[in-house]
Amino acid sequence: MPETTDLAGYYREWSDDKLDEHRLAILIEQERRARIASLPDQIATLRQEYLDAGGDPADLTE
């Protein structure tokens, strides 16, 4: 990949299949990052729901 801000020109040389492959890889990576970012809040919510329902805190591990 060129060290430039003109990536549009760089990508113009790629085939449609190659562009689609990279677009999909980027979307998958963005979704992975979003999931990782949201997991701590989800874990905290689940933990609190567990405790509120009467779950034993000793059953929870770090």
Phi, psi and omega in degrees: 000136183288151176274074184208163175268356180266063180288334180301317178295322178296315183287339179299336181279347184278152175287162177300320180297318180293320177298316179297320179299315181287324177299315179296318179298321179292317178298318179298317180294320178296320178295320178299314180296320179295319177297315179299318181294328184271345184298317180304318178293321178296318179297316179298319179295314179297320179300313181295319177299319179298312180294318179298330180276000178098012178294151181280120179302332179294339178283346180270137178237158178284000000 
